[in-house]
Amino acid sequence: MKQLILFLLILLVDQAYSAAWAQDTRPNIIMIIADDIGYEDLGATGNTQVKSPNIDRMAKEGLMFSNFYLTTSSCSPSRCSIISGRYPHNTGAAELHTPLPESILTFPELLQEAGYFTGQSGKWHMGPAPRKGFDVIYDSGKEIGDGGEAQWVPLLQERPKDKPFFLWLASLDAHRPWGPNDFSGSHEEALVDVPLHLVNAEATRKDLAQYYDEIARFDDYIGKVEAELKMQGVLEQTVIVVLSDNGRPFPRSKTRLIDSGIKSPLIIKWPAGIHNEGKVSESLVSSIDLAPTFLDMAGVAMRDNFQGKSFLPLLQNPGLPFRKYVFAEHNWHDHEAHARMVRSRDYLYIQNNRPHHSNPGPADSNASESFSDLKAQREEGKLNPVQADVFASPRPHEELYLLRKDPGQWLNVAAVAEGELALDHLRKVLAQWAEETDDTVPQDLTGDWYDKETGKPLDIERSRGTMPGGPGALITTEKGPF
């Protein structure tokens, strides 16, 4: 009898050890994506007015990227690009409100196939096809709350506890229109520092203060997610990635291909995987690199359809060279447009294929108090050259900025001899990228749907033109100078 009991005890211990060894050690991954929060609008990135304590702390406890660029400054095309790891003109969804086609593979599908629980909560905006990559989705109005974050923690609580998980948490903050929230009034409009390209007037300061209030709410929910992870005992093995889909919803930001439109914060916290806490990586990284990196973290082989590459090595060695160039594009977002950008460490070059059109911004920005103040200043003849840029028509066909001298991209030097060699070189780089990725410039692009002066819908029959682009080359980052 004693021998039988001893045998059973040994068997139980052996099974316990076997179960422990069999436990899945792959990291959990949470991607938290903001709606319309610019790189410059967090404490961690240098804004001394915005209250973002949780994100700021994460930057000190993790790794921050100072040169992370989106492929477009437009909501749904940016999100479709991130989830597919492809440039917008290679997704079939280059224009705003265009659903991602069924044929486009997404990285959550591969994580799901590899045994991850995949969940989404908050703003969706990618069409029905990518939904198949998620086990659970919370994206309907009332259940996700005014800021889109109400189901973030409940989703964490209801996840299966025997699987690693990937969560796509998408806020509605800080998209217009502003709504009341628990942080309304937490930023005093009198103390707001108005940037050079906007008007230092009461309405603009209030507009910025309300925008900052929504950033504060976004930050607060990130803190709640962290607290829940800690309570569940999984914070150490969870990768938390914070970014935005495009620049702030103000004139000269959202829909623009300069840094104020396409540069996004990127902060990654991973206690078990990042041992260079508080470091800043200056390496150039593109949003098409997120999908390959998440797959690499999970040990999932990347398929050929992804055009980016994994930047996982940067988490251990933030100073490694990664890209020579990043690329971005501007297609229809309320107004007819076709522009392309290439950026290196020292130069930013834009080619505008619809130069006869102005680019004040999207419709919601054009209906804002900040834009009204710009129009009032224009009527008085008091705009400075940077403020006047949003009304310029025609626009330059080419723009070149010398980033070391002009980090804010205030002065276009495309016609100045100092930038001649860079201009010629970047033209060739952009042309090569366009050829390798099957980019096109259709003549019948989608036209304006909204009045640029008021942001109101035009009284027209709305129709779509030809979508730019084709299927694209595979893994362009491994070719040529990229």
Buried (B, 14 or more C-beta within 10 A) or exposed (E): EEEEEEEEEEEEEEEEEEEEEEEEEBBBBBBBBBBBBBBBBBBBBEBEBBBBBBBBBBBEBBBBBBBBBBBBBBBBBBBBBBBBBBBBBBBBBBBBBBBBBEEBBBBBBBBBEBEBBBBBBBBBBBBEBBBEBBBBBBBEEEEBBBBBBBBBBEBBEEBEEEBBBBBBBBBBBBBBEBBEBEBBEBBEBEEBEBBEBBBEBEBBBBBBBBBBBBBBBBBBBBBBBBEBBEEBEBBEBBBBBBBBBBBBBBBBBBBBBBBBBBBBBBBBBBBEBBEBEEBBBEBBBBBBBBBBBBBBBBEBEBBEBBBBBBBBEBBEEBEEEBBBBBBBBBBBBBBBBBBBBBBBBEBBBBBBBBBEBBBBBBBBBBBBBBBBBBBEBBEEEEBEEBBBBBBBEEBBBBBBBBBEEEEBBBBBBBEEEEBEEBBEBBBEBBBBBBEBBBBEBEEEBBBBBBBBEBBEEBEEEEEEBEBBBEBBBBBBBEEBEB
